Amino acid sequence: MLDFEDVCYAYDGVPILRHVDFRIPQGQAVALLGPNGAGKSTLLRMLNGLIFPEIGCYRFQGTEITARNMREHRYSKWFHQRVGFVFQDPSVQLFSASVREELAFGPEQMGLSDAEIQRRTEDAMRLFQLGKLADRTPYTLSGGEKKRTAIASVFTMNPSVWTLDEPLAALDEKTADFVLDFLLSLKQAGKTLIFSTHDRHMADRLADARLVFCDDHTIRYET
């Protein structure tokens, strides 16, 4: 489903990913493990078509993800309906005037009917306990509320692939437990999950496989 073949990437000439090869099949949960600065966030950005390999290729469902393809509106829209991204810092992700508008934005871009947009938005607010926050501006929310809103905004898109950058970072225990339980429910529903984490408990509970980022900027795939 997601294939990396001999992928290399550098920032200002400094290697971040070197000759990376792996394949993630549909329905697998994969943990990205390694120290800060090892390239986990870079890989997640590449999986979402935000940056592209300098050498090698990344294919999603058999199609190479390139800057040219992602500039094509129809393909980019199709791709982003299927691959969702939850940023480590939800403040980067949230931009609408209210929580309700944030949750409705993705379905609106998909061209869904007003009734379907409302159904998805209400379902997400109920699941993520956001009803009392519906008319609040996202920047006024607490860290945990922002994280729930960010995840809910991806949930309304119903992607088949979820990518998450440190989804439990800076959360209180109650919110972290809620997020982990939600991700487990996605896995049970057959979604593909790719997440970076420093939390070994999360990796042990959720992951079918691991991508371990090594000191030489290569990646080791482990099952």
ABEGO torsion letter per residue (X at the ends): XBBBBGBBBBBGGBBABBGBBBBBBBGBBBBBBEBBGAGAAAAAAAAAGABBBABEBBBBGGBBBBAAAAABAAAAAAAAAABBBBBABAAAABABABAAAAAAAAAAAAGBBAAAAAAAAAAAAAAAGAAAAAABBAAABBAAAAAAAAAAAAAAAGBABBBBBGAABGBBAAAAAAAAAAAAAAAAAGBBBBBBBABAAAAAAABABBBBBBAAGBBBBBX
